[in-house]
Amino acid sequence: MALPDTPLRSLFSRAANHAAAYRESMADPIGSPCSYAEALAMFDAPTPRTGQSAEAVIDDLVATATPGLRAMTGPRFFGWVIGASHPVGVAADFLTSAWGQNAGNHFASPAAAAAETVAARWLLDLLDLPPECSVGFVTGATAANYVGLAAARGAVLKRAGWDANANGLFGAPPIHVVIGDDAHTTVFSALQFLGLGHDRVIRVATDAQGRMMAEAFARAVDGLSGPMIVVTQAGQLNTGAFDPIREILPIARAHGAWVHVDGAFGLWARVNPSTLPLAAGFEHADSWATDGHKWLQTPYDCGYAIVRDAEAHRDAMTIAASYLPPVAEGERDPTHFVPELSRRARGFPTYAMIRHLGRDGIAAMVGRHVDLASRMARELATEAGVHILNDVVLNQIVLCFGAGEDADRLTHATIARIQADGVIFAGGARWRGRWVMRLSVISAPTTERDAQRTVEAIRMAWRQVRGTNDVATNERR
């Protein structure tokens, strides 16, 4: 059947009602989803031979998927550094899907291209980055790092007399890639995809917070010559720390290096006057990667690749074909800044979220999350056996439970207890040779009450684990 058998308004309203009901269920408790094996069993079925009605398909999808959905849009989800897909952005994304626009070029969808152009200008203004920068609307910071580093690769080799975009890397001058020990794994992946290798890098020692040490950076590049890319970090994944860009940048410039910034969430510190000092100086870099689906709270997938040298950006990404319509002189072509021709119109939800929140609203949200993280860390630190392991300068808290040989086991047990209780969600990670719990305070719905409930839930889980451990210790004695 060419069209659904249900009227469009009824079908879309049905989906919207399901969506609203799901969001309304996020309040209490957040609970835990079923396992992957259980979800697979619910979805698994032979390939359908005949179709179902539109209503039945939507209802079945909701019934089958809901048990396996984690409460990522809830107010007490702290497991990863991800936003909560703000309802305004989701509504704009509904329209984006309904409009079905391929955001490839001006002719295909003038509205999608125009929304991107204006949203790109607003982003540069909000982040206080050079207005001449180009912006590519990509899937997220992973792709944004890839695009920024692709532009860097082409530019530094072009300076050395080699056209990597035309001729590849066979016979090209080697590129020195200098990167901190605690850079995010997606940066290493981008280097791998670009043929620069995830291990063929010069790693720079970092301090206890994961920041590159300026003296170590100076030693690492001393005596190097030729094409060079330096990858810095604005907001370390675990601690939220920022590389000392003001010390690193002059040294990098003296070596003719391209400086890239992985600012997936930390770059948004530039929007709030109180957190701006953390990210001051990063505006002098050459390229930046950041996410919309983190602090801007857009739905997935939405990220931004920002490059100072728009020509280098275009050289790295432009796809040319005779069937693609020409672009007038001076106009921004969306396909010149991303690696896809066919893609969804991410400019619409970005435009909608900036219109909805405004500069003041985004700044207030960043400030509120930073204040909540600081308050939560202070309160948790008063609990015996809870150790805060980072300087809480932004929205990230790293903590562990217990001490000595038992610390990893007790931390694992506390995380498991928290996840089983379902009041909040938090996850674990390896940090400085030990297992830790991370809290990422970045969800728009999170309130002071949610922060206090989170502290209480962690305390309760830890006390239960500690009590069980004390009993077991006494029994062994």
GUDRENDREN-577697 format. One record per residue (C-alpha): residue number from 1; residue in one letter; z, y, x. Coordinates in steps of 0.25 Angstrom, whole numbers, always signed. Each point is the difference from the previous one (the first is absolute). Layout:
// residues N
+-----+--------+-------+-------+-------+
! num ! residu !     Z !     Y !     X !
+-----+--------+-------+-------+-------+
! NUM !      A !     Z !     Y !     X !
...
+-----+--------+-------+-------+-------+
END
This chain:
// residues 477
+-----+--------+-------+-------+-------+
! num ! residu !     Z !     Y !     X !
+-----+--------+-------+-------+-------+
!   1 !      M !    +0 !    +0 !    +0 !
!   2 !      A !    -4 !   +13 !    +6 !
!   3 !      L !   +11 !    +9 !    -6 !
!   4 !      P !   +15 !    -4 !    -4 !
!   5 !      D !    +1 !    -5 !   -14 !
!   6 !      T !   +12 !   +10 !    -2 !
!   7 !      P !    -3 !   +15 !    -2 !
!   8 !      L !    +2 !    +8 !   +13 !
!   9 !      R !   +12 !    +8 !    -5 !
!  10 !      S !    +7 !   -12 !    -5 !
!  11 !      L !    -2 !    -7 !   +13 !
!  12 !      F !    +4 !   +11 !    +9 !
!  13 !      S !   +12 !    +4 !    -8 !
!  14 !      R !    +4 !   -14 !    +0 !
!  15 !      A !    +0 !    +0 !   +16 !
!  16 !      A !    +7 !   +13 !    +0 !
!  17 !      N !   +11 !    -4 !    -9 !
!  18 !      H !    +2 !   -13 !    +9 !
!  19 !      A !    +0 !   +10 !   +12 !
!  20 !      A !   +10 !    +9 !    -6 !
!  21 !      A !    +9 !   -12 !    -5 !
!  22 !      Y !    +0 !    -5 !   +15 !
!  23 !      R !    +4 !   +14 !    +5 !
!  24 !      E !   +11 !    +1 !   -10 !
!  25 !      S !    +6 !   -13 !    +4 !
!  26 !      M !    +2 !    +5 !   +15 !
!  27 !      A !   +14 !    +6 !    -3 !
!  28 !      D !   +10 !   -11 !    +0 !
!  29 !      P !    +1 !    -9 !    +7 !
!  30 !      I !   -13 !    -1 !    +9 !
!  31 !      G !    +2 !   -15 !    +1 !
!  32 !      S !    -8 !    -9 !    +9 !
!  33 !      P !   -14 !    -6 !    -2 !
!  34 !      C !    -4 !   -15 !    -1 !
!  35 !      S !    -5 !    -6 !   +13 !
!  36 !      Y !   -14 !    -1 !    +4 !
!  37 !      A !    -1 !   -15 !    -3 !
!  38 !      E !    +5 !    +3 !   -14 !
!  39 !      A !    -9 !   +12 !    -2 !
!  40 !      L !   -12 !    -9 !    +5 !
!  41 !      A !    +4 !   -11 !   -10 !
!  42 !      M !    -1 !   +10 !   -11 !
!  43 !      F !   -13 !    +6 !    +3 !
!  44 !      D !    -7 !   -13 !    +5 !
!  45 !      A !   -10 !    -6 !   -10 !
!  46 !      P !   -14 !    -6 !    +0 !
!  47 !      T !   -11 !   +10 !    +1 !
!  48 !      P !    -2 !    +5 !   -15 !
!  49 !      R !   -12 !    -6 !    -7 !
!  50 !      T !    +0 !    +9 !   -12 !
!  51 !      G !    +6 !   +14 !    -1 !
!  52 !      Q !   +12 !    +5 !    -7 !
!  53 !      S !    +2 !   +13 !    -8 !
!  54 !      A !    +3 !   +13 !    +7 !
!  55 !      E !   +14 !    +1 !    -7 !
!  56 !      A !    +3 !   -15 !    +4 !
!  57 !      V !    -4 !    +3 !   +15 !
!  58 !      I !    +8 !   +12 !    +1 !
!  59 !      D !   +13 !    -6 !    -7 !
!  60 !      D !    -2 !   -12 !    +9 !
!  61 !      L !    -1 !    +7 !   +12 !
!  62 !      V !   +13 !    +8 !    -3 !
!  63 !      A !    +8 !   -12 !    -4 !
!  64 !      T !    -5 !    -8 !   +13 !
!  65 !      A !    +1 !   +11 !   +10 !
!  66 !      T !   +13 !    +7 !    -4 !
!  67 !      P !   +10 !   -11 !    +5 !
!  68 !      G !    -6 !    +1 !   +14 !
!  69 !      L !    +0 !   +16 !    +1 !
!  70 !      R !   +10 !    +6 !    +9 !
!  71 !      A !    +7 !   +13 !    -5 !
!  72 !      M !    -8 !    +9 !   +10 !
!  73 !      T !    +0 !   +11 !   -10 !
!  74 !      G !   +15 !    +0 !    -2 !
!  75 !      P !   +10 !   +10 !    +4 !
!  76 !      R !    +7 !   -10 !    +9 !
!  77 !      F !   -11 !    -6 !    +8 !
!  78 !      F !    +3 !    +2 !   +15 !
!  79 !      G !    -8 !   -11 !    +6 !
!  80 !      W !   -12 !    +6 !    +6 !
!  81 !      V !    -4 !   +15 !    +2 !
!  82 !      I !    -8 !    +1 !   -12 !
!  83 !      G !    +0 !   +10 !   -12 !
!  84 !      A !    +2 !    -4 !   -14 !
!  85 !      S !   -14 !    +3 !    -6 !
!  86 !      H !    +4 !   +12 !    -8 !
!  87 !      P !    -4 !    +0 !   -15 !
!  88 !      V !    -9 !   +12 !    +1 !
!  89 !      G !    -8 !    -7 !   +12 !
!  90 !      V !    +0 !   -13 !    -8 !
!  91 !      A !    -6 !    +7 !   -12 !
!  92 !      A !   -10 !    +7 !    +9 !
!  93 !      D !    -3 !   -13 !    +6 !
!  94 !      F !    -2 !    -6 !   -14 !
!  95 !      L !   -11 !   +10 !    -3 !
!  96 !      T !    -6 !    -2 !   +14 !
!  97 !      S !    -2 !   -15 !    -4 !
!  98 !      A !    -5 !    +3 !   -14 !
!  99 !      W !   -10 !   +10 !    +6 !
! 100 !      G !    -5 !   -10 !    +9 !
! 101 !      Q !    -5 !   +10 !   +10 !
! 102 !      N !    -5 !    -5 !   +14 !
! 103 !      A !    +5 !   +12 !    +9 !
! 104 !      G !   -11 !    -2 !   +10 !
! 105 !      N !    -7 !   +13 !    -1 !
! 106 !      H !    -2 !   +13 !    -7 !
! 107 !      F !   -12 !    -5 !    -8 !
! 108 !      A !    +7 !   -13 !    -5 !
! 109 !      S !   +12 !    +7 !    -5 !
! 110 !      P !    +1 !   +16 !    +2 !
! 111 !      A !   +14 !    +0 !    -7 !
! 112 !      A !    +5 !   -11 !   +10 !
! 113 !      A !    -5 !    +8 !   +12 !
! 114 !      A !    +5 !   +13 !    -5 !
! 115 !      A !   +14 !    -5 !    -2 !
! 116 !      E !    +0 !    -6 !   +14 !
! 117 !      T !    -5 !   +13 !    +6 !
! 118 !      V !   +11 !    +8 !    -7 !
! 119 !      A !   +11 !   -10 !    +2 !
! 120 !      A !    -4 !    -1 !   +15 !
! 121 !      R !    +2 !   +15 !    +1 !
! 122 !      W !   +13 !    -1 !    -7 !
! 123 !      L !    +5 !   -11 !    +9 !
! 124 !      L !    -3 !    +8 !   +13 !
! 125 !      D !    +7 !   +12 !    -6 !
! 126 !      L !   +13 !    -8 !    -4 !
! 127 !      L !    +0 !    -7 !   +14 !
! 128 !      D !    -3 !   +13 !    +7 !
! 129 !      L !   -11 !    -7 !    +8 !
! 130 !      P !   -12 !    +8 !    +5 !
! 131 !      P !    -9 !    +4 !   -12 !
! 132 !      E !   -13 !    -4 !    +8 !
! 133 !      C !    +5 !   -15 !    -1 !
! 134 !      S !    -8 !   -10 !    -7 !
! 135 !      V !    +7 !   -10 !   -10 !
! 136 !      G !    -4 !   -14 !    -3 !
! 137 !      F !    +6 !    -6 !   -13 !
! 138 !      V !    +3 !   -15 !    +4 !
! 139 !      T !    +8 !   -11 !    -4 !
! 140 !      G !   +13 !    +3 !    +7 !
! 141 !      A !    +5 !    +3 !   +14 !
! 142 !      T !    -5 !   -13 !    +6 !
! 143 !      A !   -14 !    +5 !    -3 !
! 144 !      A !    +3 !   +14 !    +3 !
! 145 !      N !    +5 !    -4 !   +14 !
! 146 !      Y !   -13 !    -8 !    +2 !
! 147 !      V !    -9 !   +12 !    -4 !
! 148 !      G !    +8 !   +10 !    +9 !
! 149 !      L !    -1 !    -9 !   +12 !
! 150 !      A !   -15 !    -3 !    -3 !
! 151 !      A !    -2 !   +15 !    +1 !
! 152 !      A !    +8 !    +0 !   +13 !
! 153 !      R !    -8 !   -11 !    +6 !
! 154 !      G !   -13 !    +6 !    -3 !
! 155 !      A !    +5 !   +14 !    +5 !
! 156 !      V !    +6 !    -4 !   +13 !
! 157 !      L !   -12 !    -9 !    +4 !
! 158 !      K !    -9 !   +11 !    -4 !
! 159 !      R !    +7 !    +9 !   +10 !
! 160 !      A !    -3 !   -10 !   +10 !
! 161 !      G !   -15 !    -1 !    -3 !
! 162 !      W !    +1 !   -12 !    -8 !
! 163 !      D !    -5 !    -1 !   -15 !
! 164 !      A !    +9 !   -11 !    -5 !
! 165 !      N !    -4 !    +1 !   -15 !
! 166 !      A !   -14 !    -3 !    +4 !
! 167 !      N !    +1 !    -9 !   +12 !
! 168 !      G !   +14 !    -7 !    -3 !
! 169 !      L !   +10 !    -3 !   +12 !
! 170 !      F !    -9 !    -9 !    +8 !
! 171 !      G !    -1 !    +7 !   +14 !
! 172 !      A !    +9 !   +12 !    -5 !
! 173 !      P !   +10 !    +7 !    +9 !
! 174 !      P !   +14 !    -6 !    -3 !
! 175 !      I !    +9 !    +7 !    -9 !
! 176 !      H !   +15 !    +2 !    +4 !
! 177 !      V !    +8 !    -2 !   -13 !
! 178 !      V !   +14 !    +5 !    +2 !
! 179 !      I !   +10 !    -4 !   -11 !
! 180 !      G !   +15 !    -1 !    -2 !
! 181 !      D !    +7 !   -13 !    +0 !
! 182 !      D !    +5 !    +2 !   -15 !
! 183 !      A !   -14 !    +4 !    -6 !
! 184 !      H !    -3 !    -6 !   -13 !
! 185 !      T !    -7 !   -13 !    +0 !
! 186 !      T !   -12 !    +6 !    -8 !
! 187 !      V !    -3 !    +9 !   +11 !
! 188 !      F !    -2 !   -13 !    +9 !
! 189 !      S !    -8 !    -6 !   -11 !
! 190 !      A !    -9 !   +12 !    +0 !
! 191 !      L !    -2 !    -1 !   +15 !
! 192 !      Q !    -4 !   -14 !    -1 !
! 193 !      F !   -10 !    +3 !   -11 !
! 194 !      L !    -6 !   +11 !    +8 !
! 195 !      G !    -2 !   -10 !   +12 !
! 196 !      L !   +11 !    +7 !    +8 !
! 197 !      G !    +9 !   -11 !    +0 !
! 198 !      H !   +14 !    -1 !    -6 !
! 199 !      D !    +6 !    -5 !   +14 !
! 200 !      R !   -10 !    +8 !    +9 !
! 201 !      V !    +9 !   +13 !    -1 !
! 202 !      I !   +10 !    +7 !    +9 !
! 203 !      R !   +13 !    -1 !    -7 !
! 204 !      V !   +11 !   +11 !    +2 !
! 205 !      A !   +14 !    -3 !    +0 !
! 206 !      T !    +8 !    +6 !   -12 !
! 207 !      D !   +14 !    +4 !    -2 !
! 208 !      A !   +11 !    -6 !   -10 !
! 209 !      Q !    -7 !    +7 !   -12 !
! 210 !      G !   -14 !    -5 !    +4 !
! 211 !      R !    -5 !   +13 !    +5 !
! 212 !      M !    -9 !    +0 !   +12 !
! 213 !      M !    +7 !    +6 !   +12 !
! 214 !      A !    -7 !   +12 !    +6 !
! 215 !      E !    +3 !    -4 !   +14 !
! 216 !      A !    -5 !   -14 !    -2 !
! 217 !      F !   -12 !    +5 !    -6 !
! 218 !      A !    -3 !    +9 !   +12 !
! 219 !      R !    +2 !   -11 !    +9 !
! 220 !      A !    -9 !    -9 !    -8 !
! 221 !      V !   -12 !   +10 !    +0 !
! 222 !      D !    +2 !    +4 !   +15 !
! 223 !      G !   -12 !    -2 !    +8 !
! 224 !      L !    -9 !    -5 !   -12 !
! 225 !      S !   -13 !    +6 !    -2 !
! 226 !      G !   -12 !    -1 !    -9 !
! 227 !      P !    +0 !    -2 !   -16 !
! 228 !      M !   +14 !    +0 !    -5 !
! 229 !      I !    +6 !    -1 !   -14 !
! 230 !      V !   +15 !    +2 !    -2 !
! 231 !      V !    +6 !    -5 !   -13 !
! 232 !      T !   +13 !    +7 !    -5 !
! 233 !      Q !    +9 !    -3 !   -12 !
! 234 !      A !    +6 !   +10 !   -10 !
! 235 !      G !   +10 !    -9 !    -7 !
! 236 !      Q !    +4 !   -13 !    +7 !
! 237 !      L !    -1 !   -11 !   -10 !
! 238 !      N !   +14 !    -5 !    +1 !
! 239 !      T !    +8 !   +13 !    +4 !
! 240 !      G !    -9 !   +11 !    -4 !
! 241 !      A !    +0 !    +6 !   +14 !
! 242 !      F !   -11 !    +9 !    +5 !
! 243 !      D !    -6 !    +0 !   +14 !
! 244 !      P !    +3 !   +12 !    +8 !
! 245 !      I !   -14 !    +6 !    -2 !
! 246 !      R !    +3 !   +13 !    +7 !
! 247 !      E !    +3 !    -7 !   +13 !
! 248 !      I !   -11 !   -10 !    -1 !
! 249 !      L !   -12 !    +9 !    -5 !
! 250 !      P !    -1 !    +9 !   +12 !
! 251 !      I !    +0 !   -13 !    +9 !
! 252 !      A !   -11 !    -6 !    -9 !
! 253 !      R !    -8 !   +12 !    +0 !
! 254 !      A !    +0 !    +1 !   +15 !
! 255 !      H !    -6 !   -14 !    +1 !
! 256 !      G !   -11 !    +4 !   -11 !
! 257 !      A !    +6 !   -10 !   -10 !
! 258 !      W !    -2 !    +0 !   -15 !
! 259 !      V !   +13 !    +0 !    -7 !
! 260 !      H !    +1 !    -8 !   -13 !
! 261 !      V !   +12 !    +0 !    -9 !
! 262 !      D !    +5 !   -11 !    -8 !
! 263 !      G !    +7 !    +8 !   -11 !
! 264 !      A !    +0 !   -10 !   -12 !
! 265 !      F !   +12 !    +6 !    -6 !
! 266 !      G !    +6 !    +9 !   +11 !
! 267 !      L !   -11 !   +10 !    -1 !
! 268 !      W !    +5 !    +4 !   -14 !
! 269 !      A !   +12 !    +6 !    +7 !
! 270 !      R !    -8 !   +12 !    +3 !
! 271 !      V !    +0 !    +4 !   -15 !
! 272 !      N !   +15 !    +2 !    +0 !
! 273 !      P !    +6 !   +12 !    +8 !
! 274 !      S !   +12 !    -8 !    +4 !
! 275 !      T !    -7 !   -12 !    +5 !
! 276 !      L !   -12 !    +8 !    +6 !
! 277 !      P !    +7 !    +1 !   +14 !
! 278 !      L !    -1 !   -15 !    +1 !
! 279 !      A !   -15 !    +0 !    -1 !
! 280 !      A !    -3 !   +14 !    +7 !
! 281 !      G !   -10 !    -1 !   +10 !
! 282 !      F !    -8 !   -12 !    -6 !
! 283 !      E !   -10 !   +11 !    -6 !
! 284 !      H !    -6 !    +1 !   +14 !
! 285 !      A !    -5 !   -15 !    +1 !
! 286 !      D !   -14 !    -4 !    -2 !
! 287 !      S !    +1 !   -10 !   -12 !
! 288 !      W !   +11 !    -4 !   -10 !
! 289 !      A !    +2 !   -12 !    -9 !
! 290 !      T !    +9 !    +1 !   -13 !
! 291 !      D !    +2 !    -6 !   -13 !
! 292 !      G !    -1 !    +5 !   -14 !
! 293 !      H !    +7 !   -12 !    -6 !
! 294 !      K !   +12 !    +3 !    +8 !
! 295 !      W !    +6 !   +14 !    -2 !
! 296 !      L !   -10 !    +6 !    -9 !
! 297 !      Q !    +2 !   -12 !    -9 !
! 298 !      T !   -14 !    -3 !    -4 !
! 299 !      P !    -4 !   -14 !    -4 !
! 300 !      Y !    -6 !   -10 !    +9 !
! 301 !      D !    -9 !    +1 !    +8 !
! 302 !      C !    +0 !   +14 !    +5 !
! 303 !      G !    +1 !    +5 !   +15 !
! 304 !      Y !    -6 !   +12 !    +8 !
! 305 !      A !    -7 !    +0 !   +13 !
! 306 !      I !    +0 !   +14 !    +5 !
! 307 !      V !    -8 !    +4 !   +13 !
! 308 !      R !    -1 !   +14 !    +6 !
! 309 !      D !   -14 !    -3 !    +6 !
! 310 !      A !    -8 !    -2 !   -13 !
! 311 !      E !   -12 !    -3 !    +8 !
! 312 !      A !    +7 !   -11 !    +7 !
! 313 !      H !    +5 !    -5 !   -13 !
! 314 !      R !   -14 !    +0 !    -6 !
! 315 !      D !    -6 !    -7 !   +12 !
! 316 !      A !   +10 !   -11 !    -1 !
! 317 !      M !    -2 !    -3 !   -15 !
! 318 !      T !   -13 !    +5 !    -6 !
! 319 !      I !    -9 !   -10 !    -6 !
! 320 !      A !   -14 !    +4 !    -2 !
! 321 !      A !   -11 !    -6 !    -9 !
! 322 !      S !   -12 !    +5 !    -6 !
! 323 !      Y !    +5 !    -3 !   -14 !
! 324 !      L !   +12 !    +9 !    +2 !
! 325 !      P !    -2 !   +14 !    -6 !
! 326 !      P !    +0 !   +12 !   +10 !
! 327 !      V !   +12 !   +10 !    +1 !
! 328 !      A !    -2 !   +15 !    +1 !
! 329 !      E !    +3 !    +7 !   +12 !
! 330 !      G !   +15 !    +3 !    +1 !
! 331 !      E !    +4 !   -10 !   -11 !
! 332 !      R !   +10 !   -11 !    +2 !
! 333 !      D !    -5 !   -14 !    -1 !
! 334 !      P !   +11 !   -10 !    -4 !
! 335 !      T !    -7 !   -12 !    +7 !
! 336 !      H !    -1 !    +8 !   +14 !
! 337 !      F !   +15 !    -2 !    +2 !
! 338 !      V !    +3 !   -15 !    -5 !
! 339 !      P !    -5 !   -14 !    +4 !
! 340 !      E !    -5 !    -3 !   -15 !
! 341 !      L !   -11 !    +4 !    -8 !
! 342 !      S !    +6 !    -6 !   -13 !
! 343 !      R !   +14 !    +4 !    -3 !
! 344 !      R !    +9 !    +5 !   -11 !
! 345 !      A !    +2 !   +15 !    -2 !
! 346 !      R !   +13 !    +2 !    +7 !
! 347 !      G !    -1 !   +15 !    -1 !
! 348 !      F !    +3 !    +0 !   -15 !
! 349 !      P !   +15 !    -6 !    +1 !
! 350 !      T !    +2 !    +9 !   +13 !
! 351 !      Y !    -5 !   +12 !    -7 !
! 352 !      A !    +9 !    -3 !   -12 !
! 353 !      M !   +13 !    -3 !    +8 !
! 354 !      I !    -2 !   +13 !    +8 !
! 355 !      R !    -2 !    +8 !   -13 !
! 356 !      H !   +12 !    -7 !    -7 !
! 357 !      L !   +10 !    +2 !   +11 !
! 358 !      G !    -5 !   +12 !    +8 !
! 359 !      R !    +4 !    +4 !   +13 !
! 360 !      D !   +15 !    +3 !    -4 !
! 361 !      G !    +1 !   -14 !    -8 !
! 362 !      I !    -5 !    -8 !   +12 !
! 363 !      A !    +9 !    +8 !   +10 !
! 364 !      A !   +12 !    -2 !   -10 !
! 365 !      M !    -3 !   -15 !    -1 !
! 366 !      V !    +0 !    -2 !   +15 !
! 367 !      G !   +13 !    +8 !    +2 !
! 368 !      R !    +7 !    -7 !   -11 !
! 369 !      H !    -4 !   -14 !    +6 !
! 370 !      V !    +4 !    +5 !   +14 !
! 371 !      D !   +14 !    +4 !    -5 !
! 372 !      L !    +2 !   -12 !    -8 !
! 373 !      A !    -3 !    -9 !   +12 !
! 374 !      S !   +10 !    +8 !    +8 !
! 375 !      R !   +11 !    -1 !   -10 !
! 376 !      M !    -3 !   -15 !    -2 !
! 377 !      A !    +1 !    -2 !   +15 !
! 378 !      R !   +13 !    +7 !    +1 !
! 379 !      E !    +7 !    -7 !   -12 !
! 380 !      L !    -5 !   -14 !    +5 !
! 381 !      A !    +5 !    +3 !   +14 !
! 382 !      T !   +15 !    +1 !    -5 !
! 383 !      E !    -1 !   -15 !    -4 !
! 384 !      A !    +6 !    -9 !   +10 !
! 385 !      G !   -10 !    -9 !    +7 !
! 386 !      V !   -12 !    +9 !    -5 !
! 387 !      H !    -7 !    +6 !   +12 !
! 388 !      I !   -11 !   +12 !    -1 !
! 389 !      L !    -9 !    -2 !   +12 !
! 390 !      N !    -9 !   +12 !    -1 !
! 391 !      D !    +1 !   +15 !    -1 !
! 392 !      V !    -3 !    +3 !   -14 !
! 393 !      V !    -9 !   +12 !    +2 !
! 394 !      L !   -10 !    -3 !   -12 !
! 395 !      N !    +0 !   -11 !   -11 !
! 396 !      Q !    +2 !   -13 !    +8 !
! 397 !      I !   +13 !    -7 !    +2 !
! 398 !      V !    +2 !   -12 !   +10 !
! 399 !      L !   +13 !    -8 !    -2 !
! 400 !      C !    +6 !   -13 !    +4 !
! 401 !      F !   +12 !    -8 !    -4 !
! 402 !      G !   +11 !    -6 !    +8 !
! 403 !      A !    +0 !    -1 !   +15 !
! 404 !      G !    -3 !    -9 !   +12 !
! 405 !      E !    -6 !   -14 !    -2 !
! 406 !      D !    +1 !    +0 !   -15 !
! 407 !      A !    -6 !   +13 !    -2 !
! 408 !      D !   -14 !    -5 !    -3 !
! 409 !      R !    +5 !   -11 !    -9 !
! 410 !      L !    +9 !   +10 !    -8 !
! 411 !      T !   -11 !   +10 !    -1 !
! 412 !      H !   -10 !   -11 !    -5 !
! 413 !      A !   +11 !    -5 !   -10 !
! 414 !      T !    +3 !   +14 !    -5 !
! 415 !      I !   -15 !    +3 !    -2 !
! 416 !      A !    -2 !   -13 !    -8 !
! 417 !      R !   +13 !    +4 !    -8 !
! 418 !      I !    -6 !   +14 !    -4 !
! 419 !      Q !   -13 !    -6 !    -4 !
! 420 !      A !    +6 !   -11 !    -8 !
! 421 !      D !    +9 !   +10 !    -7 !
! 422 !      G !   -12 !    +9 !    -4 !
! 423 !      V !    +7 !   +13 !    -1 !
! 424 !      I !    -9 !    +5 !   +11 !
! 425 !      F !   -11 !    -5 !    +9 !
! 426 !      A !    +2 !    +1 !   +15 !
! 427 !      G !    -7 !    -8 !   +11 !
! 428 !      G !    +2 !    -4 !   +15 !
! 429 !      A !    -7 !    +2 !   +13 !
! 430 !      R !    +2 !    -2 !   +15 !
! 431 !      W !    +5 !   +12 !    +7 !
! 432 !      R !    +4 !    +1 !   +15 !
! 433 !      G !    +2 !   -15 !    +0 !
! 434 !      R !    +8 !    -2 !   -12 !
! 435 !      W !    -2 !    -2 !   -15 !
! 436 !      V !    +3 !   +12 !    -8 !
! 437 !      M !    -1 !    +5 !   -14 !
! 438 !      R !    -9 !   +12 !    -3 !
! 439 !      L !    +1 !   +10 !   -11 !
! 440 !      S !   -12 !    +9 !    -3 !
! 441 !      V !    +4 !   +12 !   -10 !
! 442 !      I !   -14 !    +4 !    -5 !
! 443 !      S !    -1 !    -3 !   -14 !
! 444 !      A !    -1 !   +12 !    -9 !
! 445 !      P !    +9 !    -6 !   -12 !
! 446 !      T !   +12 !    -2 !   +10 !
! 447 !      T !   +11 !    +9 !    -4 !
! 448 !      E !   +14 !    +3 !    +5 !
! 449 !      R !    +6 !   -11 !    -9 !
! 450 !      D !   -10 !   -10 !    +5 !
! 451 !      A !    +4 !    +3 !   +14 !
! 452 !      Q !   +15 !    -2 !    -3 !
! 453 !      R !    -4 !   -13 !    -8 !
! 454 !      T !    -7 !    -4 !   +13 !
! 455 !      V !   +12 !    +2 !    +9 !
! 456 !      E !    +9 !    -7 !   -10 !
! 457 !      A !   -10 !   -12 !    -1 !
! 458 !      I !    -1 !    -1 !   +15 !
! 459 !      R !   +15 !    +1 !    +2 !
! 460 !      M !    +2 !   -11 !   -11 !
! 461 !      A !   -10 !    -9 !    +7 !
! 462 !      W !    +6 !    +1 !   +13 !
! 463 !      R !   +14 !    -2 !    -4 !
! 464 !      Q !    -4 !   -13 !    -7 !
! 465 !      V !    -7 !    -5 !   +13 !
! 466 !      R !   +11 !    +5 !    +8 !
! 467 !      G !   +10 !    -7 !    -8 !
! 468 !      T !    -8 !   -13 !    +0 !
! 469 !      N !    -1 !    +1 !   +15 !
! 470 !      D !   +15 !    +2 !    +1 !
! 471 !      V !    +3 !   -12 !    -8 !
! 472 !      A !   -10 !    -8 !    +8 !
! 473 !      T !    +6 !    +5 !   +13 !
! 474 !      N !   +14 !    -4 !    -4 !
! 475 !      E !    -4 !   -14 !    -5 !
! 476 !      R !    -6 !    -2 !   +14 !
! 477 !      R !   +13 !    +4 !    +6 !
+-----+--------+-------+-------+-------+
END
